[in-house]
Amino acid sequence: MLTAYIFSLLVGGGFLALSVFGDFLDGMDIDVDVDGELDVGGGAEVAKLLSLRTIVYTLFGFGATGAILHAVWGGASAGLTAIVASATGLASGAFISAVFRYLKRSEGGAELGERSFVGLTGEVSLEIAADSAGTVKVVRGERRHSVRARLDATCPDDLPLRAGQSVVVVGMADGIATVVPVDMKLLEE
C-alpha cells in the first residue's frame, strides 16, 4: 500500500507544484491548467466534483496522509491507514472543489471579464492562420495568460502570425481572442 501512497503523493504533488509554480516556469513553455471540468450529461454536480483540480487534491491528500501515517505507525495498522488516507483525500478534494465553486460565484473570486483582454498586447506562442486558431500569451495585471486566438476578419487571408510575433487583442468571445498584428493596429491609428 505504501507504493500507492507514494505514487499518489508524487502525481498529485507534481501537478499541484506545476499549478503553483507554473508562472515561474513560463519561460520554458510549460502550460498546465488543472481547472478542467468533466461534463457528464445529467450528472452536473458529479461532474463538478470530478474536476481535474479535485482529482489532483484528492490524490495529494490521500498520498500525503497515507505516507505520513505509514511512516508513523510503521505499517502496523495498514487498514486504518488506508481508511484515514482515503477519507482525508476525499475530504481535501471535496473541500477544494467547494471553495473554488464558491469563489467562482462570489465577487471576490470573479475573474476580470473577457473585455479586459481587449486592447492588450501579446505574443503569439502557437501560429495563427486564417483557417486555424493558435495561442497567444497576454499579460493582464501581474499574471501571464495563455489564450486561444484567431485572426481578425480585417487581416489578409494569406497572413499567418508566427510564434514570437507581437499582436493586439481586438476582441474576445467565449474565451477565444481575436487578434491583429501590432504593426497593422498601428497603421489603423
MODELLER restraints for C-alpha pairs under 7 A, 6 or more apart:
rsr = mdl.restraints
at = mdl.atoms
rsr.add(forms.Gaussian(group=physical.xy_distance, feature=features.Distance(at['CA:2:A'], at['CA:67:A']), mean=6.52, stdev=0.5))
rsr.add(forms.Gaussian(group=physical.xy_distance, feature=features.Distance(at['CA:5:A'], at['CA:62:A']), mean=6.75, stdev=0.5))
rsr.add(forms.Gaussian(group=physical.xy_distance, feature=features.Distance(at['CA:5:A'], at['CA:63:A']), mean=4.04, stdev=0.5))
rsr.add(forms.Gaussian(group=physical.xy_distance, feature=features.Distance(at['CA:5:A'], at['CA:64:A']), mean=6.94, stdev=0.5))
rsr.add(forms.Gaussian(group=physical.xy_distance, feature=features.Distance(at['CA:5:A'], at['CA:66:A']), mean=5.44, stdev=0.5))
rsr.add(forms.Gaussian(group=physical.xy_distance, feature=features.Distance(at['CA:5:A'], at['CA:67:A']), mean=5.52, stdev=0.5))
rsr.add(forms.Gaussian(group=physical.xy_distance, feature=features.Distance(at['CA:6:A'], at['CA:63:A']), mean=5.81, stdev=0.5))
rsr.add(forms.Gaussian(group=physical.xy_distance, feature=features.Distance(at['CA:6:A'], at['CA:67:A']), mean=6.44, stdev=0.5))
rsr.add(forms.Gaussian(group=physical.xy_distance, feature=features.Distance(at['CA:8:A'], at['CA:59:A']), mean=5.00, stdev=0.5))
rsr.add(forms.Gaussian(group=physical.xy_distance, feature=features.Distance(at['CA:8:A'], at['CA:60:A']), mean=5.96, stdev=0.5))
rsr.add(forms.Gaussian(group=physical.xy_distance, feature=features.Distance(at['CA:8:A'], at['CA:62:A']), mean=6.82, stdev=0.5))
rsr.add(forms.Gaussian(group=physical.xy_distance, feature=features.Distance(at['CA:8:A'], at['CA:63:A']), mean=4.65, stdev=0.5))
rsr.add(forms.Gaussian(group=physical.xy_distance, feature=features.Distance(at['CA:9:A'], at['CA:59:A']), mean=6.48, stdev=0.5))
rsr.add(forms.Gaussian(group=physical.xy_distance, feature=features.Distance(at['CA:9:A'], at['CA:60:A']), mean=4.87, stdev=0.5))
rsr.add(forms.Gaussian(group=physical.xy_distance, feature=features.Distance(at['CA:9:A'], at['CA:63:A']), mean=4.11, stdev=0.5))
rsr.add(forms.Gaussian(group=physical.xy_distance, feature=features.Distance(at['CA:9:A'], at['CA:64:A']), mean=5.48, stdev=0.5))
rsr.add(forms.Gaussian(group=physical.xy_distance, feature=features.Distance(at['CA:12:A'], at['CA:56:A']), mean=4.71, stdev=0.5))
rsr.add(forms.Gaussian(group=physical.xy_distance, feature=features.Distance(at['CA:12:A'], at['CA:57:A']), mean=6.35, stdev=0.5))
rsr.add(forms.Gaussian(group=physical.xy_distance, feature=features.Distance(at['CA:12:A'], at['CA:59:A']), mean=4.99, stdev=0.5))
rsr.add(forms.Gaussian(group=physical.xy_distance, feature=features.Distance(at['CA:12:A'], at['CA:60:A']), mean=4.32, stdev=0.5))
rsr.add(forms.Gaussian(group=physical.xy_distance, feature=features.Distance(at['CA:13:A'], at['CA:60:A']), mean=5.49, stdev=0.5))
rsr.add(forms.Gaussian(group=physical.xy_distance, feature=features.Distance(at['CA:15:A'], at['CA:56:A']), mean=6.75, stdev=0.5))
rsr.add(forms.Gaussian(group=physical.xy_distance, feature=features.Distance(at['CA:16:A'], at['CA:56:A']), mean=6.81, stdev=0.5))
rsr.add(forms.Gaussian(group=physical.xy_distance, feature=features.Distance(at['CA:18:A'], at['CA:32:A']), mean=6.73, stdev=0.5))
rsr.add(forms.Gaussian(group=physical.xy_distance, feature=features.Distance(at['CA:19:A'], at['CA:32:A']), mean=6.26, stdev=0.5))
rsr.add(forms.Gaussian(group=physical.xy_distance, feature=features.Distance(at['CA:19:A'], at['CA:33:A']), mean=6.84, stdev=0.5))
rsr.add(forms.Gaussian(group=physical.xy_distance, feature=features.Distance(at['CA:19:A'], at['CA:34:A']), mean=6.76, stdev=0.5))
rsr.add(forms.Gaussian(group=physical.xy_distance, feature=features.Distance(at['CA:22:A'], at['CA:32:A']), mean=6.85, stdev=0.5))
rsr.add(forms.Gaussian(group=physical.xy_distance, feature=features.Distance(at['CA:34:A'], at['CA:52:A']), mean=5.56, stdev=0.5))
rsr.add(forms.Gaussian(group=physical.xy_distance, feature=features.Distance(at['CA:34:A'], at['CA:53:A']), mean=5.07, stdev=0.5))
rsr.add(forms.Gaussian(group=physical.xy_distance, feature=features.Distance(at['CA:35:A'], at['CA:51:A']), mean=6.75, stdev=0.5))
rsr.add(forms.Gaussian(group=physical.xy_distance, feature=features.Distance(at['CA:35:A'], at['CA:52:A']), mean=5.95, stdev=0.5))
rsr.add(forms.Gaussian(group=physical.xy_distance, feature=features.Distance(at['CA:35:A'], at['CA:53:A']), mean=5.41, stdev=0.5))
rsr.add(forms.Gaussian(group=physical.xy_distance, feature=features.Distance(at['CA:36:A'], at['CA:51:A']), mean=5.76, stdev=0.5))
rsr.add(forms.Gaussian(group=physical.xy_distance, feature=features.Distance(at['CA:36:A'], at['CA:52:A']), mean=5.38, stdev=0.5))
rsr.add(forms.Gaussian(group=physical.xy_distance, feature=features.Distance(at['CA:37:A'], at['CA:47:A']), mean=6.81, stdev=0.5))
rsr.add(forms.Gaussian(group=physical.xy_distance, feature=features.Distance(at['CA:37:A'], at['CA:48:A']), mean=6.38, stdev=0.5))
rsr.add(forms.Gaussian(group=physical.xy_distance, feature=features.Distance(at['CA:37:A'], at['CA:51:A']), mean=4.54, stdev=0.5))
rsr.add(forms.Gaussian(group=physical.xy_distance, feature=features.Distance(at['CA:37:A'], at['CA:52:A']), mean=6.53, stdev=0.5))
rsr.add(forms.Gaussian(group=physical.xy_distance, feature=features.Distance(at['CA:38:A'], at['CA:47:A']), mean=5.17, stdev=0.5))
rsr.add(forms.Gaussian(group=physical.xy_distance, feature=features.Distance(at['CA:38:A'], at['CA:48:A']), mean=6.95, stdev=0.5))
rsr.add(forms.Gaussian(group=physical.xy_distance, feature=features.Distance(at['CA:38:A'], at['CA:50:A']), mean=6.60, stdev=0.5))
rsr.add(forms.Gaussian(group=physical.xy_distance, feature=features.Distance(at['CA:38:A'], at['CA:51:A']), mean=5.98, stdev=0.5))
rsr.add(forms.Gaussian(group=physical.xy_distance, feature=features.Distance(at['CA:39:A'], at['CA:47:A']), mean=5.63, stdev=0.5))
rsr.add(forms.Gaussian(group=physical.xy_distance, feature=features.Distance(at['CA:40:A'], at['CA:47:A']), mean=5.83, stdev=0.5))
rsr.add(forms.Gaussian(group=physical.xy_distance, feature=features.Distance(at['CA:49:A'], at['CA:94:A']), mean=6.86, stdev=0.5))
rsr.add(forms.Gaussian(group=physical.xy_distance, feature=features.Distance(at['CA:49:A'], at['CA:97:A']), mean=6.45, stdev=0.5))
rsr.add(forms.Gaussian(group=physical.xy_distance, feature=features.Distance(at['CA:54:A'], at['CA:93:A']), mean=4.67, stdev=0.5))
rsr.add(forms.Gaussian(group=physical.xy_distance, feature=features.Distance(at['CA:54:A'], at['CA:94:A']), mean=6.81, stdev=0.5))
rsr.add(forms.Gaussian(group=physical.xy_distance, feature=features.Distance(at['CA:54:A'], at['CA:96:A']), mean=6.66, stdev=0.5))
rsr.add(forms.Gaussian(group=physical.xy_distance, feature=features.Distance(at['CA:54:A'], at['CA:97:A']), mean=5.74, stdev=0.5))
rsr.add(forms.Gaussian(group=physical.xy_distance, feature=features.Distance(at['CA:55:A'], at['CA:93:A']), mean=6.53, stdev=0.5))
rsr.add(forms.Gaussian(group=physical.xy_distance, feature=features.Distance(at['CA:57:A'], at['CA:92:A']), mean=6.28, stdev=0.5))
rsr.add(forms.Gaussian(group=physical.xy_distance, feature=features.Distance(at['CA:57:A'], at['CA:93:A']), mean=5.01, stdev=0.5))
rsr.add(forms.Gaussian(group=physical.xy_distance, feature=features.Distance(at['CA:58:A'], at['CA:89:A']), mean=4.30, stdev=0.5))
rsr.add(forms.Gaussian(group=physical.xy_distance, feature=features.Distance(at['CA:58:A'], at['CA:90:A']), mean=5.44, stdev=0.5))
rsr.add(forms.Gaussian(group=physical.xy_distance, feature=features.Distance(at['CA:58:A'], at['CA:92:A']), mean=5.91, stdev=0.5))
rsr.add(forms.Gaussian(group=physical.xy_distance, feature=features.Distance(at['CA:58:A'], at['CA:93:A']), mean=4.40, stdev=0.5))
rsr.add(forms.Gaussian(group=physical.xy_distance, feature=features.Distance(at['CA:59:A'], at['CA:89:A']), mean=6.25, stdev=0.5))
rsr.add(forms.Gaussian(group=physical.xy_distance, feature=features.Distance(at['CA:60:A'], at['CA:89:A']), mean=6.95, stdev=0.5))
rsr.add(forms.Gaussian(group=physical.xy_distance, feature=features.Distance(at['CA:61:A'], at['CA:88:A']), mean=5.99, stdev=0.5))
rsr.add(forms.Gaussian(group=physical.xy_distance, feature=features.Distance(at['CA:61:A'], at['CA:89:A']), mean=4.14, stdev=0.5))
rsr.add(forms.Gaussian(group=physical.xy_distance, feature=features.Distance(at['CA:61:A'], at['CA:92:A']), mean=6.15, stdev=0.5))
rsr.add(forms.Gaussian(group=physical.xy_distance, feature=features.Distance(at['CA:62:A'], at['CA:85:A']), mean=4.72, stdev=0.5))
rsr.add(forms.Gaussian(group=physical.xy_distance, feature=features.Distance(at['CA:62:A'], at['CA:86:A']), mean=5.50, stdev=0.5))
rsr.add(forms.Gaussian(group=physical.xy_distance, feature=features.Distance(at['CA:62:A'], at['CA:88:A']), mean=6.13, stdev=0.5))
rsr.add(forms.Gaussian(group=physical.xy_distance, feature=features.Distance(at['CA:62:A'], at['CA:89:A']), mean=4.06, stdev=0.5))
rsr.add(forms.Gaussian(group=physical.xy_distance, feature=features.Distance(at['CA:65:A'], at['CA:85:A']), mean=5.12, stdev=0.5))
rsr.add(forms.Gaussian(group=physical.xy_distance, feature=features.Distance(at['CA:66:A'], at['CA:81:A']), mean=6.02, stdev=0.5))
rsr.add(forms.Gaussian(group=physical.xy_distance, feature=features.Distance(at['CA:66:A'], at['CA:82:A']), mean=6.57, stdev=0.5))
rsr.add(forms.Gaussian(group=physical.xy_distance, feature=features.Distance(at['CA:66:A'], at['CA:85:A']), mean=4.88, stdev=0.5))
rsr.add(forms.Gaussian(group=physical.xy_distance, feature=features.Distance(at['CA:69:A'], at['CA:81:A']), mean=6.11, stdev=0.5))
rsr.add(forms.Gaussian(group=physical.xy_distance, feature=features.Distance(at['CA:70:A'], at['CA:81:A']), mean=6.76, stdev=0.5))
rsr.add(forms.Gaussian(group=physical.xy_distance, feature=features.Distance(at['CA:103:A'], at['CA:109:A']), mean=4.18, stdev=0.5))
rsr.add(forms.Gaussian(group=physical.xy_distance, feature=features.Distance(at['CA:103:A'], at['CA:110:A']), mean=6.74, stdev=0.5))
rsr.add(forms.Gaussian(group=physical.xy_distance, feature=features.Distance(at['CA:104:A'], at['CA:110:A']), mean=5.60, stdev=0.5))
rsr.add(forms.Gaussian(group=physical.xy_distance, feature=features.Distance(at['CA:114:A'], at['CA:172:A']), mean=5.88, stdev=0.5))
rsr.add(forms.Gaussian(group=physical.xy_distance, feature=features.Distance(at['CA:115:A'], at['CA:172:A']), mean=6.53, stdev=0.5))
rsr.add(forms.Gaussian(group=physical.xy_distance, feature=features.Distance(at['CA:117:A'], at['CA:169:A']), mean=6.54, stdev=0.5))
rsr.add(forms.Gaussian(group=physical.xy_distance, feature=features.Distance(at['CA:118:A'], at['CA:169:A']), mean=5.04, stdev=0.5))
rsr.add(forms.Gaussian(group=physical.xy_distance, feature=features.Distance(at['CA:118:A'], at['CA:170:A']), mean=5.23, stdev=0.5))
rsr.add(forms.Gaussian(group=physical.xy_distance, feature=features.Distance(at['CA:118:A'], at['CA:171:A']), mean=5.47, stdev=0.5))
rsr.add(forms.Gaussian(group=physical.xy_distance, feature=features.Distance(at['CA:118:A'], at['CA:172:A']), mean=6.77, stdev=0.5))
rsr.add(forms.Gaussian(group=physical.xy_distance, feature=features.Distance(at['CA:119:A'], at['CA:168:A']), mean=6.12, stdev=0.5))
rsr.add(forms.Gaussian(group=physical.xy_distance, feature=features.Distance(at['CA:119:A'], at['CA:169:A']), mean=5.36, stdev=0.5))
rsr.add(forms.Gaussian(group=physical.xy_distance, feature=features.Distance(at['CA:119:A'], at['CA:170:A']), mean=5.92, stdev=0.5))
rsr.add(forms.Gaussian(group=physical.xy_distance, feature=features.Distance(at['CA:120:A'], at['CA:168:A']), mean=5.75, stdev=0.5))
rsr.add(forms.Gaussian(group=physical.xy_distance, feature=features.Distance(at['CA:120:A'], at['CA:169:A']), mean=5.65, stdev=0.5))
rsr.add(forms.Gaussian(group=physical.xy_distance, feature=features.Distance(at['CA:121:A'], at['CA:138:A']), mean=6.42, stdev=0.5))
rsr.add(forms.Gaussian(group=physical.xy_distance, feature=features.Distance(at['CA:121:A'], at['CA:166:A']), mean=6.90, stdev=0.5))
rsr.add(forms.Gaussian(group=physical.xy_distance, feature=features.Distance(at['CA:121:A'], at['CA:167:A']), mean=5.54, stdev=0.5))
rsr.add(forms.Gaussian(group=physical.xy_distance, feature=features.Distance(at['CA:121:A'], at['CA:168:A']), mean=4.35, stdev=0.5))
rsr.add(forms.Gaussian(group=physical.xy_distance, feature=features.Distance(at['CA:121:A'], at['CA:169:A']), mean=6.28, stdev=0.5))
rsr.add(forms.Gaussian(group=physical.xy_distance, feature=features.Distance(at['CA:122:A'], at['CA:136:A']), mean=6.15, stdev=0.5))
rsr.add(forms.Gaussian(group=physical.xy_distance, feature=features.Distance(at['CA:122:A'], at['CA:137:A']), mean=5.40, stdev=0.5))
rsr.add(forms.Gaussian(group=physical.xy_distance, feature=features.Distance(at['CA:122:A'], at['CA:138:A']), mean=4.40, stdev=0.5))
rsr.add(forms.Gaussian(group=physical.xy_distance, feature=features.Distance(at['CA:122:A'], at['CA:139:A']), mean=6.97, stdev=0.5))
rsr.add(forms.Gaussian(group=physical.xy_distance, feature=features.Distance(at['CA:122:A'], at['CA:166:A']), mean=5.72, stdev=0.5))
rsr.add(forms.Gaussian(group=physical.xy_distance, feature=features.Distance(at['CA:122:A'], at['CA:167:A']), mean=5.30, stdev=0.5))
rsr.add(forms.Gaussian(group=physical.xy_distance, feature=features.Distance(at['CA:122:A'], at['CA:168:A']), mean=6.22, stdev=0.5))
rsr.add(forms.Gaussian(group=physical.xy_distance, feature=features.Distance(at['CA:123:A'], at['CA:136:A']), mean=5.36, stdev=0.5))
rsr.add(forms.Gaussian(group=physical.xy_distance, feature=features.Distance(at['CA:123:A'], at['CA:137:A']), mean=5.32, stdev=0.5))
rsr.add(forms.Gaussian(group=physical.xy_distance, feature=features.Distance(at['CA:123:A'], at['CA:138:A']), mean=6.75, stdev=0.5))
rsr.add(forms.Gaussian(group=physical.xy_distance, feature=features.Distance(at['CA:123:A'], at['CA:164:A']), mean=5.56, stdev=0.5))
rsr.add(forms.Gaussian(group=physical.xy_distance, feature=features.Distance(at['CA:123:A'], at['CA:165:A']), mean=5.58, stdev=0.5))
rsr.add(forms.Gaussian(group=physical.xy_distance, feature=features.Distance(at['CA:123:A'], at['CA:166:A']), mean=4.61, stdev=0.5))
rsr.add(forms.Gaussian(group=physical.xy_distance, feature=features.Distance(at['CA:123:A'], at['CA:167:A']), mean=5.95, stdev=0.5))
rsr.add(forms.Gaussian(group=physical.xy_distance, feature=features.Distance(at['CA:124:A'], at['CA:135:A']), mean=6.06, stdev=0.5))
rsr.add(forms.Gaussian(group=physical.xy_distance, feature=features.Distance(at['CA:124:A'], at['CA:136:A']), mean=4.24, stdev=0.5))
rsr.add(forms.Gaussian(group=physical.xy_distance, feature=features.Distance(at['CA:124:A'], at['CA:137:A']), mean=6.39, stdev=0.5))
rsr.add(forms.Gaussian(group=physical.xy_distance, feature=features.Distance(at['CA:124:A'], at['CA:162:A']), mean=6.49, stdev=0.5))
rsr.add(forms.Gaussian(group=physical.xy_distance, feature=features.Distance(at['CA:124:A'], at['CA:163:A']), mean=4.74, stdev=0.5))
rsr.add(forms.Gaussian(group=physical.xy_distance, feature=features.Distance(at['CA:124:A'], at['CA:164:A']), mean=5.22, stdev=0.5))
rsr.add(forms.Gaussian(group=physical.xy_distance, feature=features.Distance(at['CA:124:A'], at['CA:165:A']), mean=5.45, stdev=0.5))
rsr.add(forms.Gaussian(group=physical.xy_distance, feature=features.Distance(at['CA:124:A'], at['CA:166:A']), mean=6.48, stdev=0.5))
rsr.add(forms.Gaussian(group=physical.xy_distance, feature=features.Distance(at['CA:125:A'], at['CA:135:A']), mean=5.52, stdev=0.5))
rsr.add(forms.Gaussian(group=physical.xy_distance, feature=features.Distance(at['CA:125:A'], at['CA:136:A']), mean=5.15, stdev=0.5))
rsr.add(forms.Gaussian(group=physical.xy_distance, feature=features.Distance(at['CA:125:A'], at['CA:137:A']), mean=6.48, stdev=0.5))
rsr.add(forms.Gaussian(group=physical.xy_distance, feature=features.Distance(at['CA:125:A'], at['CA:163:A']), mean=4.78, stdev=0.5))
rsr.add(forms.Gaussian(group=physical.xy_distance, feature=features.Distance(at['CA:125:A'], at['CA:164:A']), mean=6.25, stdev=0.5))
rsr.add(forms.Gaussian(group=physical.xy_distance, feature=features.Distance(at['CA:126:A'], at['CA:134:A']), mean=4.92, stdev=0.5))
rsr.add(forms.Gaussian(group=physical.xy_distance, feature=features.Distance(at['CA:126:A'], at['CA:135:A']), mean=4.94, stdev=0.5))
rsr.add(forms.Gaussian(group=physical.xy_distance, feature=features.Distance(at['CA:126:A'], at['CA:136:A']), mean=6.85, stdev=0.5))
rsr.add(forms.Gaussian(group=physical.xy_distance, feature=features.Distance(at['CA:126:A'], at['CA:163:A']), mean=5.52, stdev=0.5))
rsr.add(forms.Gaussian(group=physical.xy_distance, feature=features.Distance(at['CA:127:A'], at['CA:134:A']), mean=5.29, stdev=0.5))
rsr.add(forms.Gaussian(group=physical.xy_distance, feature=features.Distance(at['CA:127:A'], at['CA:160:A']), mean=6.89, stdev=0.5))
rsr.add(forms.Gaussian(group=physical.xy_distance, feature=features.Distance(at['CA:127:A'], at['CA:161:A']), mean=5.55, stdev=0.5))
rsr.add(forms.Gaussian(group=physical.xy_distance, feature=features.Distance(at['CA:127:A'], at['CA:162:A']), mean=4.66, stdev=0.5))
rsr.add(forms.Gaussian(group=physical.xy_distance, feature=features.Distance(at['CA:127:A'], at['CA:163:A']), mean=5.44, stdev=0.5))
rsr.add(forms.Gaussian(group=physical.xy_distance, feature=features.Distance(at['CA:128:A'], at['CA:134:A']), mean=4.49, stdev=0.5))
rsr.add(forms.Gaussian(group=physical.xy_distance, feature=features.Distance(at['CA:128:A'], at['CA:150:A']), mean=6.12, stdev=0.5))
rsr.add(forms.Gaussian(group=physical.xy_distance, feature=features.Distance(at['CA:128:A'], at['CA:151:A']), mean=6.78, stdev=0.5))
rsr.add(forms.Gaussian(group=physical.xy_distance, feature=features.Distance(at['CA:128:A'], at['CA:160:A']), mean=5.62, stdev=0.5))
rsr.add(forms.Gaussian(group=physical.xy_distance, feature=features.Distance(at['CA:128:A'], at['CA:161:A']), mean=5.04, stdev=0.5))
rsr.add(forms.Gaussian(group=physical.xy_distance, feature=features.Distance(at['CA:128:A'], at['CA:162:A']), mean=6.71, stdev=0.5))
rsr.add(forms.Gaussian(group=physical.xy_distance, feature=features.Distance(at['CA:129:A'], at['CA:151:A']), mean=6.86, stdev=0.5))
rsr.add(forms.Gaussian(group=physical.xy_distance, feature=features.Distance(at['CA:129:A'], at['CA:159:A']), mean=6.77, stdev=0.5))
rsr.add(forms.Gaussian(group=physical.xy_distance, feature=features.Distance(at['CA:129:A'], at['CA:160:A']), mean=4.35, stdev=0.5))
rsr.add(forms.Gaussian(group=physical.xy_distance, feature=features.Distance(at['CA:129:A'], at['CA:161:A']), mean=6.36, stdev=0.5))
rsr.add(forms.Gaussian(group=physical.xy_distance, feature=features.Distance(at['CA:130:A'], at['CA:151:A']), mean=6.16, stdev=0.5))
rsr.add(forms.Gaussian(group=physical.xy_distance, feature=features.Distance(at['CA:130:A'], at['CA:157:A']), mean=5.40, stdev=0.5))
rsr.add(forms.Gaussian(group=physical.xy_distance, feature=features.Distance(at['CA:130:A'], at['CA:160:A']), mean=6.76, stdev=0.5))
rsr.add(forms.Gaussian(group=physical.xy_distance, feature=features.Distance(at['CA:133:A'], at['CA:148:A']), mean=6.75, stdev=0.5))
rsr.add(forms.Gaussian(group=physical.xy_distance, feature=features.Distance(at['CA:133:A'], at['CA:149:A']), mean=5.51, stdev=0.5))
rsr.add(forms.Gaussian(group=physical.xy_distance, feature=features.Distance(at['CA:133:A'], at['CA:150:A']), mean=4.62, stdev=0.5))
rsr.add(forms.Gaussian(group=physical.xy_distance, feature=features.Distance(at['CA:134:A'], at['CA:148:A']), mean=5.71, stdev=0.5))
rsr.add(forms.Gaussian(group=physical.xy_distance, feature=features.Distance(at['CA:134:A'], at['CA:149:A']), mean=5.30, stdev=0.5))
rsr.add(forms.Gaussian(group=physical.xy_distance, feature=features.Distance(at['CA:134:A'], at['CA:150:A']), mean=6.36, stdev=0.5))
rsr.add(forms.Gaussian(group=physical.xy_distance, feature=features.Distance(at['CA:135:A'], at['CA:146:A']), mean=6.54, stdev=0.5))
rsr.add(forms.Gaussian(group=physical.xy_distance, feature=features.Distance(at['CA:135:A'], at['CA:147:A']), mean=5.42, stdev=0.5))
rsr.add(forms.Gaussian(group=physical.xy_distance, feature=features.Distance(at['CA:135:A'], at['CA:148:A']), mean=4.32, stdev=0.5))
rsr.add(forms.Gaussian(group=physical.xy_distance, feature=features.Distance(at['CA:135:A'], at['CA:149:A']), mean=5.14, stdev=0.5))
rsr.add(forms.Gaussian(group=physical.xy_distance, feature=features.Distance(at['CA:136:A'], at['CA:146:A']), mean=5.73, stdev=0.5))
rsr.add(forms.Gaussian(group=physical.xy_distance, feature=features.Distance(at['CA:136:A'], at['CA:147:A']), mean=5.41, stdev=0.5))
rsr.add(forms.Gaussian(group=physical.xy_distance, feature=features.Distance(at['CA:136:A'], at['CA:148:A']), mean=6.44, stdev=0.5))
rsr.add(forms.Gaussian(group=physical.xy_distance, feature=features.Distance(at['CA:136:A'], at['CA:149:A']), mean=6.36, stdev=0.5))
rsr.add(forms.Gaussian(group=physical.xy_distance, feature=features.Distance(at['CA:137:A'], at['CA:144:A']), mean=6.54, stdev=0.5))
rsr.add(forms.Gaussian(group=physical.xy_distance, feature=features.Distance(at['CA:137:A'], at['CA:145:A']), mean=5.50, stdev=0.5))
rsr.add(forms.Gaussian(group=physical.xy_distance, feature=features.Distance(at['CA:137:A'], at['CA:146:A']), mean=4.50, stdev=0.5))
rsr.add(forms.Gaussian(group=physical.xy_distance, feature=features.Distance(at['CA:137:A'], at['CA:147:A']), mean=6.28, stdev=0.5))
rsr.add(forms.Gaussian(group=physical.xy_distance, feature=features.Distance(at['CA:138:A'], at['CA:144:A']), mean=5.66, stdev=0.5))
rsr.add(forms.Gaussian(group=physical.xy_distance, feature=features.Distance(at['CA:138:A'], at['CA:145:A']), mean=5.24, stdev=0.5))
rsr.add(forms.Gaussian(group=physical.xy_distance, feature=features.Distance(at['CA:138:A'], at['CA:146:A']), mean=6.48, stdev=0.5))
rsr.add(forms.Gaussian(group=physical.xy_distance, feature=features.Distance(at['CA:139:A'], at['CA:145:A']), mean=6.10, stdev=0.5))
rsr.add(forms.Gaussian(group=physical.xy_distance, feature=features.Distance(at['CA:147:A'], at['CA:176:A']), mean=6.63, stdev=0.5))
rsr.add(forms.Gaussian(group=physical.xy_distance, feature=features.Distance(at['CA:147:A'], at['CA:177:A']), mean=6.81, stdev=0.5))
rsr.add(forms.Gaussian(group=physical.xy_distance, feature=features.Distance(at['CA:148:A'], at['CA:176:A']), mean=5.02, stdev=0.5))
rsr.add(forms.Gaussian(group=physical.xy_distance, feature=features.Distance(at['CA:148:A'], at['CA:177:A']), mean=6.21, stdev=0.5))
rsr.add(forms.Gaussian(group=physical.xy_distance, feature=features.Distance(at['CA:149:A'], at['CA:176:A']), mean=5.19, stdev=0.5))
rsr.add(forms.Gaussian(group=physical.xy_distance, feature=features.Distance(at['CA:149:A'], at['CA:177:A']), mean=4.47, stdev=0.5))
rsr.add(forms.Gaussian(group=physical.xy_distance, feature=features.Distance(at['CA:149:A'], at['CA:178:A']), mean=5.70, stdev=0.5))
rsr.add(forms.Gaussian(group=physical.xy_distance, feature=features.Distance(at['CA:149:A'], at['CA:179:A']), mean=6.68, stdev=0.5))
rsr.add(forms.Gaussian(group=physical.xy_distance, feature=features.Distance(at['CA:150:A'], at['CA:177:A']), mean=6.35, stdev=0.5))
rsr.add(forms.Gaussian(group=physical.xy_distance, feature=features.Distance(at['CA:150:A'], at['CA:178:A']), mean=5.16, stdev=0.5))
rsr.add(forms.Gaussian(group=physical.xy_distance, feature=features.Distance(at['CA:150:A'], at['CA:179:A']), mean=6.24, stdev=0.5))
rsr.add(forms.Gaussian(group=physical.xy_distance, feature=features.Distance(at['CA:151:A'], at['CA:178:A']), mean=5.63, stdev=0.5))
rsr.add(forms.Gaussian(group=physical.xy_distance, feature=features.Distance(at['CA:151:A'], at['CA:179:A']), mean=5.24, stdev=0.5))
rsr.add(forms.Gaussian(group=physical.xy_distance, feature=features.Distance(at['CA:151:A'], at['CA:180:A']), mean=6.21, stdev=0.5))
rsr.add(forms.Gaussian(group=physical.xy_distance, feature=features.Distance(at['CA:152:A'], at['CA:178:A']), mean=5.28, stdev=0.5))
rsr.add(forms.Gaussian(group=physical.xy_distance, feature=features.Distance(at['CA:152:A'], at['CA:179:A']), mean=5.49, stdev=0.5))
rsr.add(forms.Gaussian(group=physical.xy_distance, feature=features.Distance(at['CA:152:A'], at['CA:180:A']), mean=5.95, stdev=0.5))
rsr.add(forms.Gaussian(group=physical.xy_distance, feature=features.Distance(at['CA:155:A'], at['CA:180:A']), mean=6.71, stdev=0.5))
rsr.add(forms.Gaussian(group=physical.xy_distance, feature=features.Distance(at['CA:166:A'], at['CA:181:A']), mean=6.10, stdev=0.5))
rsr.add(forms.Gaussian(group=physical.xy_distance, feature=features.Distance(at['CA:166:A'], at['CA:182:A']), mean=5.71, stdev=0.5))
rsr.add(forms.Gaussian(group=physical.xy_distance, feature=features.Distance(at['CA:167:A'], at['CA:179:A']), mean=6.14, stdev=0.5))
rsr.add(forms.Gaussian(group=physical.xy_distance, feature=features.Distance(at['CA:167:A'], at['CA:180:A']), mean=5.50, stdev=0.5))
rsr.add(forms.Gaussian(group=physical.xy_distance, feature=features.Distance(at['CA:167:A'], at['CA:181:A']), mean=4.26, stdev=0.5))
rsr.add(forms.Gaussian(group=physical.xy_distance, feature=features.Distance(at['CA:167:A'], at['CA:182:A']), mean=4.72, stdev=0.5))
rsr.add(forms.Gaussian(group=physical.xy_distance, feature=features.Distance(at['CA:168:A'], at['CA:179:A']), mean=5.47, stdev=0.5))
rsr.add(forms.Gaussian(group=physical.xy_distance, feature=features.Distance(at['CA:168:A'], at['CA:180:A']), mean=5.54, stdev=0.5))
rsr.add(forms.Gaussian(group=physical.xy_distance, feature=features.Distance(at['CA:168:A'], at['CA:181:A']), mean=6.20, stdev=0.5))
rsr.add(forms.Gaussian(group=physical.xy_distance, feature=features.Distance(at['CA:168:A'], at['CA:182:A']), mean=5.61, stdev=0.5))
rsr.add(forms.Gaussian(group=physical.xy_distance, feature=features.Distance(at['CA:169:A'], at['CA:177:A']), mean=6.24, stdev=0.5))
rsr.add(forms.Gaussian(group=physical.xy_distance, feature=features.Distance(at['CA:169:A'], at['CA:178:A']), mean=5.79, stdev=0.5))
rsr.add(forms.Gaussian(group=physical.xy_distance, feature=features.Distance(at['CA:169:A'], at['CA:179:A']), mean=4.50, stdev=0.5))
rsr.add(forms.Gaussian(group=physical.xy_distance, feature=features.Distance(at['CA:169:A'], at['CA:180:A']), mean=6.77, stdev=0.5))
rsr.add(forms.Gaussian(group=physical.xy_distance, feature=features.Distance(at['CA:170:A'], at['CA:178:A']), mean=5.68, stdev=0.5))
rsr.add(forms.Gaussian(group=physical.xy_distance, feature=features.Distance(at['CA:170:A'], at['CA:179:A']), mean=5.52, stdev=0.5))
rsr.add(forms.Gaussian(group=physical.xy_distance, feature=features.Distance(at['CA:171:A'], at['CA:177:A']), mean=5.80, stdev=0.5))
rsr.add(forms.Gaussian(group=physical.xy_distance, feature=features.Distance(at['CA:171:A'], at['CA:178:A']), mean=4.87, stdev=0.5))
rsr.add(forms.Gaussian(group=physical.xy_distance, feature=features.Distance(at['CA:172:A'], at['CA:178:A']), mean=5.83, stdev=0.5))
